[in-house]
């Protein structure tokens, strides 16, 4: 029995959404639904149009015998802005203020709906650049790295500050923690990154930039290539920041421990 | 201009897939597409049928004025089995063997396509039980917890072995590491879990069960409720395992360090 167009559209949508940045041939769908390639081709233009109109992303058509379609997730600029504004409000809640002027983020970065948006927003920034891996440092960067890697459909690697026997041989670097001026160590499993990989660094929070700088050194040690740096939130930093080029979704620009107020504004994501 | 059925089907599919376990009213879709509720109702039956036939999950209809539809992600049994078989082969690769008989897993648990399946498989196990949060221990459990939480659409919380100033007040417990008989400490941010929460524990690997047992104690300290325990892989353990009831996707049942062989079979997920 032939599959109806309506059912094909639903299943194609699901299939493509689950496989971002993956080329799927028309033949695959033609076989899957026992339908003519011409019908599949029409289906795909409807999906493409709807994705574009609803801000779901781009369905890219690759012509030729080895061609097919590829789904590129993308967030619409106004949806991204609205989300970042909402996050500014959430981050400004005074009960997030911790001793030492730190801001509690773990609840937000443990919510699937927040991580979905953060992942899409960061991925949208790097649509034009080929990326082989997303890198972050344990523990709080992990959810962000995973969210981004889902939408870019590339693996993520986790740099650790503590050595673990379950990682095998590692490469380590020393780095200066910008905010405390202490020298610390971070390491990455040797087999987790190939030479020449193009790497995107993400993290939850950046103050002095020391941790991000450590990851940059690691990328050099692996003879890999840095594509970009994006953090969920940065805080204004009075000293010399160790990293110049980066993108932030949010900027914590004032923390008043005595009056228990936090002021947060959108980061340089929209202006960079 | 009215939106055509074909475009509605595509957008409804996308909208529901992005919001598992969330009740969406017919009125919402009727407004979104400026269409009659009767048309939306027909759309939803087509989506429901296709989701069922293609093993995408269940589109549950909730009748009444406060009703609507809810998408419950679910993996088909044969797709789950096929994936677990593939993982058995991947885990058996001899170059995963690390000194001490440990098995290198980080590459697999950093791949979005693997995590998607692991998340779906574990979530499918707990469809009938209400869950408020997924709990895991840093660092390697995090990707699994996040994947599961995406499909259950509940937050995940991360237990840590090291104290961090960015977590605020914490509750800590001591636990006995089953494999080494050492007493260690783990802690969880006080504000991350409400009293009475129903908690699902997940982790990457279980040997003696000490870590999982520690998380069980933490759940008690928070006066929360344990719903279940699922690990990606367990290894056969000669001593007394500290945890009785758990589910595993994979079972590493023989590691021969001298001959460099690892034998892995499906865990008790399919028989439990």
Interface residues (C-beta under 8 A of the other chain):
Chain A: X5 X6 X7 X9 X10 X11 X13 X14 X17 X18 X19 X46 X47 X49 X50 X51 X53 X54 X56 X98 X99 X100 X102 X103 X104 X105 X106 X107 X110 X111 X112 X113 X115 X116 X138 X139 X140 X142 X143 X146 X147 X149 X150 X153 X154 X155 X156 X157 X158 X160 X162 X164 X165 X166 X167 X168 X189 X191 X192 X205
Chain B: X5 X6 X7 X9 X10 X11 X13 X14 X17 X18 X19 X46 X47 X49 X50 X51 X53 X54 X56 X98 X99 X100 X102 X103 X104 X105 X106 X107 X110 X111 X112 X113 X115 X116 X138 X139 X140 X142 X143 X146 X147 X149 X150 X153 X154 X155 X156 X157 X158 X160 X162 X164 X165 X166 X167 X168 X189 X191 X192 X205
